[in-house]
Amino acid sequence: MKKPISLLIFLLISQLSFAQSGEWIELFNGENLEGWKISENPDSFSVEDGVIKVAGPRAHAFYEGPVGNHDFKNFELLVEVKTMPKANSGIFIHTQYQENGWPNVGYEIQVNQSHSDWRKTGSVYSFQDVREVYVEDGEWYTEHVIVKGDQITVKINGETINEYDESEVRNGDLGTKKLSSGTVALQAHDPESVIYYRSVKIKILD
């Protein structure tokens, strides 16, 4: 049964108000990829049994929906994810839609337990990397990214594993790989990488 338009408007307004009041709000509706825009190879992303399945050639799913006008500055992002063996993915922050290639705006927070890339889950990719593996392929876990001011904190299953302070690590012209504001995105890395995302929640901090 279709929801009345008035109810849909109410639900949309409720989502926006929740986001603005510092409450967790789900960016993935559990049914389809409405609100997300996929670059390059859209078939690399699908929804199966209420879960986002990532499998296929390089692509990125950028959140382009109404929450926060998909432009986040200080926020918390809580993602429930499961990697399969040798899989590689990433969660991008402060980024923007890009039709081709690896996103050149914002930072990537790595998702990788057993891929050949030595930068493992929780890395602020290529800026402050993690070599340790904290979870196993095939198990659901939470990756919690907190962005506030110049700092990025990454927690895996509630444990802080990476604290990156841009003001201490970087000098001079930061280019586009820097904290500013922007949307979030999920990565399809290569055809042999299979990853599942069942929840992508955000809490806006300002």
C-alpha positions as CSV (number, residue, x, y, z in Angstrom):
1,M,0.0,0.0,0.0
2,K,1.3,3.4,-0.9
3,K,1.7,5.9,1.9
4,P,-0.4,9.1,1.6
5,I,1.7,12.1,0.3
6,S,1.0,13.9,3.6
7,L,2.5,11.0,5.5
8,L,5.6,11.0,3.3
9,I,6.1,14.7,3.8
10,F,5.7,14.2,7.6
11,L,8.3,11.4,7.6
12,L,10.7,13.6,5.5
13,I,10.4,16.5,7.9
14,S,10.9,14.2,10.8
15,Q,14.1,12.9,9.3
16,L,15.5,16.3,8.8
17,S,14.5,17.5,12.3
18,F,16.1,14.4,13.9
19,A,19.3,15.0,12.0
20,Q,19.4,18.6,13.1
21,S,18.7,17.8,16.8
22,G,21.7,15.4,17.1
23,E,19.9,12.1,16.9
24,W,21.0,9.1,14.9
25,I,19.3,8.9,11.5
26,E,19.5,6.1,9.0
27,L,20.7,7.0,5.5
28,F,19.9,3.6,4.0
29,N,16.2,2.8,3.9
30,G,16.6,-1.0,3.8
31,E,14.7,-1.4,0.6
32,N,16.6,0.3,-2.2
33,L,19.3,2.9,-2.9
34,E,17.0,5.9,-3.0
35,G,18.9,9.0,-1.9
36,W,22.2,7.5,-3.2
37,K,23.9,8.3,-6.5
38,I,26.3,5.7,-7.9
39,S,29.2,6.6,-10.1
40,E,30.8,4.7,-13.0
41,N,29.4,1.2,-12.6
42,P,25.9,1.3,-10.9
43,D,25.5,-2.5,-11.0
44,S,28.3,-2.8,-8.4
45,F,25.7,-1.9,-5.8
46,S,22.5,-3.7,-5.1
47,V,20.1,-4.4,-2.2
48,E,19.5,-8.0,-1.2
49,D,17.4,-9.0,1.8
50,G,17.5,-5.5,3.3
51,V,21.3,-5.2,2.9
52,I,23.5,-3.2,0.5
53,K,25.7,-5.7,-1.4
54,V,28.8,-4.3,-3.0
55,A,30.3,-6.5,-5.7
56,G,31.7,-5.5,-9.0
57,P,34.1,-3.1,-10.7
58,R,35.1,0.3,-9.2
59,A,32.1,2.5,-8.3
60,H,31.1,4.8,-5.4
61,A,27.7,5.3,-3.9
62,F,27.4,8.9,-2.7
63,Y,24.7,10.0,-0.4
64,E,22.7,12.7,-2.2
65,G,19.5,12.6,-0.1
66,P,17.8,15.3,2.0
67,V,19.3,14.6,5.4
68,G,21.5,17.6,6.2
69,N,21.2,18.5,2.6
70,H,23.9,15.8,2.2
71,D,26.6,18.3,3.3
72,F,28.0,17.3,6.7
73,K,30.8,19.1,8.6
74,N,30.9,17.8,12.2
75,F,29.2,14.5,12.6
76,E,29.3,10.9,13.7
77,L,28.9,8.1,11.2
78,L,28.0,4.6,12.4
79,V,28.2,1.8,9.8
80,E,27.4,-1.9,10.1
81,V,29.6,-3.8,7.7
82,K,30.7,-7.3,6.8
83,T,33.6,-8.1,4.5
84,M,34.2,-11.3,2.6
85,P,37.7,-12.8,2.2
86,K,40.1,-10.6,0.3
87,A,37.6,-7.8,0.0
88,N,38.5,-4.1,0.0
89,S,36.1,-1.1,0.4
90,G,36.1,2.3,2.0
91,I,33.9,4.9,3.6
92,F,34.5,8.4,2.3
93,I,33.8,11.6,4.3
94,H,33.7,15.3,3.3
95,T,33.5,14.2,-0.3
96,Q,31.4,15.1,-3.3
97,Y,29.9,13.2,-6.3
98,Q,32.4,12.3,-8.9
99,E,31.5,10.3,-12.0
100,N,34.8,8.5,-12.6
101,G,37.8,7.4,-10.7
102,W,38.7,7.4,-7.0
103,P,37.2,10.3,-5.2
104,N,39.7,13.2,-5.1
105,V,37.8,15.2,-2.5
106,G,37.8,14.3,1.2
107,Y,39.2,11.4,3.1
108,E,38.7,7.6,2.8
109,I,38.3,5.5,6.0
110,Q,39.5,2.0,5.0
111,V,37.5,-1.2,5.1
112,N,39.8,-4.2,4.6
113,Q,40.7,-7.2,6.7
114,S,42.4,-9.6,4.3
115,H,42.9,-7.8,1.0
116,S,46.5,-7.5,-0.2
117,D,46.6,-3.8,0.6
118,W,48.4,-3.4,3.9
119,R,46.3,-0.5,5.0
120,K,43.6,-2.1,7.1
121,T,40.2,-1.2,8.5
122,G,40.2,2.1,10.4
123,S,43.0,3.7,8.4
124,V,42.6,7.3,7.4
125,Y,43.8,6.1,4.0
126,S,47.4,7.0,3.2
127,F,47.5,9.7,5.9
128,Q,47.4,7.7,9.1
129,D,47.2,4.0,8.5
130,V,46.4,1.0,10.6
131,R,48.2,-2.3,10.0
132,E,46.4,-4.4,12.7
133,V,43.3,-6.4,11.9
134,Y,40.6,-6.1,14.6
135,V,37.7,-8.2,13.1
136,E,37.4,-11.3,10.9
137,D,35.9,-11.6,7.4
138,G,32.4,-12.9,7.5
139,E,31.3,-11.2,10.7
140,W,29.3,-8.1,11.1
141,Y,31.0,-5.3,12.9
142,T,30.6,-1.5,13.5
143,E,32.9,1.1,12.1
144,H,32.2,4.4,13.9
145,V,33.7,7.6,12.4
146,I,33.6,10.8,14.4
147,V,34.5,14.0,12.6
148,K,34.9,17.2,14.7
149,G,37.0,20.2,13.8
150,D,40.4,19.0,12.7
151,Q,40.0,15.5,14.2
152,I,38.9,12.1,12.9
153,T,38.3,9.3,15.4
154,V,37.7,5.8,14.2
155,K,36.2,3.1,16.4
156,I,35.8,-0.6,15.6
157,N,33.1,-2.4,17.7
158,G,33.3,0.5,20.1
159,E,37.1,0.4,20.5
160,T,39.1,3.5,19.4
161,I,41.8,2.4,17.0
162,N,42.8,5.6,15.2
163,E,42.8,9.3,16.1
164,Y,43.9,11.6,13.4
165,D,44.5,15.3,13.9
166,E,44.9,17.1,10.6
167,S,46.3,20.2,12.2
168,E,49.2,18.2,13.7
169,V,49.9,15.9,10.7
170,R,49.7,18.2,7.7
171,N,51.4,21.4,6.7
172,G,51.1,23.8,3.8
173,D,48.5,23.4,1.0
174,L,46.2,20.5,1.8
175,G,44.6,20.5,-1.7
176,T,41.3,18.6,-1.8
177,K,42.2,15.8,0.5
178,K,41.3,17.6,3.6
179,L,38.5,18.2,6.2
180,S,36.0,20.8,5.0
181,S,32.4,19.5,4.6
182,G,30.6,17.3,2.2
183,T,28.7,14.0,1.8
184,V,29.6,10.4,2.6
185,A,30.2,7.6,0.1
186,L,30.7,3.8,0.0
187,Q,33.2,2.2,-2.3
188,A,33.2,-0.8,-4.6
189,H,36.9,-1.4,-5.1
190,D,37.2,-4.3,-7.6
191,P,35.2,-7.3,-9.0
192,E,36.7,-9.7,-6.5
193,S,35.7,-7.6,-3.4
194,V,32.4,-8.5,-1.8
195,I,31.2,-6.3,1.1
196,Y,27.8,-5.9,2.8
197,Y,26.5,-2.8,4.5
198,R,23.2,-3.1,6.5
199,S,23.1,0.2,8.3
200,V,24.6,3.7,7.6
201,K,23.6,6.1,10.4
202,I,24.6,9.7,10.9
203,K,24.4,12.1,13.8
204,I,25.0,15.7,12.9
205,L,26.9,17.5,15.6
206,D,26.4,21.1,14.5
